[in-house]
Amino acid sequence: MKRVAAIDCGTNSIRLLVADADPATGELKDLDRRMQIVRLGQDVDRTGRLAPEALERTFAACREYAAVIKGLGAERVRFVATSASRDAENRDDFVRGVVDILGVEPEVITGDQEAEFSFNGATKELTGHDGHERPFLVVDIGGGSTEFVLGSDAVRAARSVDVGCVRMTERHLVHGGDISDPPAEGQIAAIKADVAAALDRAEETVPLREAATLVGLAGSVTTVAAIALGLDGYDSEAIHHSRISLATVREITGRLLSSTHAERAAIPVMHPGRVDVIGAGALVLLSIMERSGAEEVVVSEHDILDGIAWHAALDEE
């Protein structure tokens, strides 16, 4: 067993997993798994730069994670940064801060690498499980980008496109510094058009309609699942491998897009950092299901973070 720490720093959230990995058996035992909403990608789509306050929020989370990693004695730390830090002109400031706090340099991975990590993390447990037919289409809806990867035992095709819950919210739902509450029909139509164009680009590489099982990852998907399950509080065990129908996703998306900030915030499972971006995230999920022909989505709590942990363990060999 190898004790490893994996950090996934995305556009909206930063997550930590410390786990014992056994490459021989394929077992990954969680010791600590946590997440903070830091909005690293705040205004990146508009300014092209990481905002100072967004960097400080992220560095504060890194300090907390450094203490956890030290306390648990992880042998290896791997820090992966995704969409926001790929796009930013001042990403060197981000890199220096992470190195100072954690002692490791963040790997600013490509969209295709991000998709591969997500696929490995999400599908490792599905092999041989009844009802999870291959090939899998793994969809990771992040804050700034969405990754698509199709495969069975290995990745067959992958593509990353720049649509995510934060990017779509800031691009289409913010006017004069305020988020439309609820959004107008024209704003919703603009998101749909943007996502449709992105799906066209994804289909140039990934045959979305060939999937037998759609696997959905990340906060937008798990939040929709939690709402569908009627949970009183976030329960990762109940959410993990739940199956949410297309009709249910359509109904919840409509409800979220027609609700006010206060109504969304009052949903028991809603993380405060997702209140303003969940409508756009749900709409991205719905659009993907409609385009791929999926009648349901299998929701996974295991995703890129688990994939990063596995790569950290295997890299030591």
N, C-alpha and C positions, 0 to 999 in steps of 0.2 A: 504494500500500500504506500502511496506517495501523497503527502499532504500538500495541496496546491491552493493558491488563491487566484481567482479570476475576477477581473473588473471589466465591466462593459459600460463605457461612457458614451451615451447616445445624445441626441439632440434635446431630449426632454428629461431624461432620467440618468442616474448613475447607479449601478448595481454591483454588489459584491457577493461572491460565492467562495467560501472556504470549504474544501471537501477533501476526503480521503479517496483516492482513485486507485483502482486495481486494474491495470491494463489487461491482465491475464484473464479475468472473469467478466470484465465489462461493468463492474460495479462502481458506482459513484455515490458515496455516502456524504450527505450534507452535514456540515458542522455549523455553518452560519450562512444564512442567505438574507440579504437585506437590500433595500432600495430607497433612494431619495430622489424627489423631483427637484432638479436644479436649473432646468431651462437653459442649458449651455448655449443652445441655438437661438436664444432671444434676439430677434431682429437681424440675424445673419442673412436671411433672404433679402432684406432691404438694404443693409449697410455693407455686407461683405466682411464684417469684422465681429469678433467675439466681444460682447459688452463687458466692461470692467466688473459690473455687479454680478454678471453671469459667471465670470471666471472666479470671483471670490466665493460664490455659493458652491461652485464645484470644488474648489480647493478646501473649503470647510468640510465637505463630505469626504474628501480624500484623507484629511487628518483623522477623522473618525475611523475610516476604514484601515488606516495604517496601524492604529492602536489595536483593532480587532485582529489583524493579520499577525502582529507581533505577539499578542496574547495567546493565539492558537498555534503559533510556531510553524507557519507554512514554510515549506522548503523552497518553493518557487512562486513568484508572482508574475502574472501576465496581465497587462493592461492594454485593452483594445479600445480605440476611439473610432467613432463612426462619422456619420454624415456632417455634423456641424463643424468639426475640426478639419475635415477634408476641404470644406468650402472657404474657411476663414483666412483672410490676409494675414492676420496676426497670430496664426496658430503656434508660432515659436514661443509666444508668451505662455500659452497653455502647456506646451511641452516642458519648458523650464520649470514651471510651477509643480507639475506632476513629479518630475525627477527630484526636485528638492524635498518633496513630502514623502514620496514612496520609494525613492531610490531606483526606480525603473523608468525607462523611457516608454511613453505610450506608442503603441503601434497604430499608426493611422492607416487602417486597412482599406483596400478597395471594396467597392460594392460586391464584387464577385466573391472575394474572400469572406466578407460578412455573410453572404448567403450560404456559403459552404459551412461555416461554423454553425449557423442557425440550423441547417439541415441535419448535421451530425448530432447536435444537441437535442433536437426535437424528435428524431426518428429512431434513436438507438433503442428505446424501450418498446417501440411499436412492432419491431420484427417478431413475427410469429403470433402476434395477438389476434384473436378472432375479430373479424369485422373491420380490420384495418388493411384494406386491399392496396396493393401496389399497382402502379407507381404513386408515390406521394407528391403532392404539390405543397411545399412549405412556404407560407407567406408570413413575413415578419414586417408588421406595420409599425414603423418607428415614428419619431417626431419629424424628421426631415426627409426620410426616404423609406421606400418599401422594397424589400428583397423578395424575389421569386426564385425558387429552386425546385426543379423536378428531378426525381430519381427514385430508384428502388434501393439496392444495397449501396449504391454510390451515386454521386451527383451526375446527372446527365446533361442538364442545361440550367444556367443561372443568369439572372439579370437584376440589376438594381435601378430603380427609377426614382426621380426626385419628387415624390408625393408622400407626405406624412401628415400626421394630425396637426402638428405645430405649423408646418409650412403652409398647409391649406388654410388653416385658421388665419394666420397673419397675412396671407396673400389675398384672401377673399372676404374675410369677415371683420377685419379691423378698418375703421374709418375714423380719422381724427384722433387716433389713440385709444378709441373705445371699441369693444367687441359688440357687434350687433346682437341684440338679446330680446327675442330670438332672431335668427337671420331671416332676411327677406327671400322670397322665392327666387329672385334673380341671382342672389348670392349663392344659394344652394345649386342653382343650375350652372353657375360658373365653376364651382367645385367639381360637379359631375363631369363637365366638359374637360377640365384639367385632368381628372383621373382617367377618363376615357382615352385621352391622347397618350397618357402614360402607359395604359394597358396595351394600346396599339404598339408602343415601343417595346414593351415587355414581350409581346407575342412574336416579335421579330426573332427572338432568341429562344423563348420558352413556350412550348405548345400547351397553353393553359388548359385547354379542353381535353387533353389526353389523361389527366389525373383521375385516378380511381378514388383517392382520399385527399381531401383538402385539410391541411393542418395549419391552424392559425396561432400566431405567436404575438407576444408583447401586450402592453397595457390596454390599448384600445380593445383588443379582442377579449382579453380576460375580464375587462370591466363589463363589456356587453354580455359575456357569459354569466357573470355574477348577477347582473340584473335579470337575465332570463331565468336563472335558477331561484330567484326570489330570496337571496341570502340576506340575513340581517347584518352580517359583517363579512369582511373578506375572508374566504376559506379556500386556501390554495388546494387542499386535498379534494374538496368538492368540485372545484373548477377543473383540475387537471384531468384531461381525457374526457371531459364532458362533451356532449354532442348537441349543437345548437342548430336548429333548422333554419332554412332560408326565410321562411315565413316569419319566424320569431325575430330574426335579425332585421328584417324589413320593418316590422312593427316597432321594435325598440329604436331603430334609427329615426323613424318618423317622430316618435315621442321625444327623443332627445333634441331633434332639430326644431321642434315646436315649443320647447320649454324655455323658461327663463333661467338665469344664473342661479337664482335662489331655489328654484324647483330642482335643478340638477344637483346642486350642493346638498339638498335634503335627501338624496338617494343614499341609503345606508352604506352601500359599498363604494361610494364615489370618493376617490382620493382628491383632496383639495387642489392638487396640481393638475388634475385632469378635467376639472369642471368646465373650463372654457374651450378645451380642445377635443372633448369626447364626441361631440356631434360630427365634426369633420372626420375623426377616426372611424366612427361607426359607418359613415357614408363610404369611406374607402373600402372597408370590409364588405359592405353590401354590394358595391360595384364589382369587386373581384368575384364574389359568389355568382352574381348574375352573368358576368362575362364567361366564367369557367364552366358554368352549368352545374355547379355544386349544389346539391339539395340540403347539405348540412356542412358544418365546419367542426372538426375535432380540435378542441382547444388544448394547447399544451402550455404548462408552466415551465417546461424545460425547453430551452432555446439557445440563443447564441452564448449565453453565460455558461451553460453546461458544455457547449462545444469548445469554448475557450479553455475551460478547466481540463477537458480531455487532451487538448493540444499541449497544454502546459505539462501534464503528466507524461505524455509520450515524448515530448521534446527532451526530457531528462534522460531518456534511455540512450 
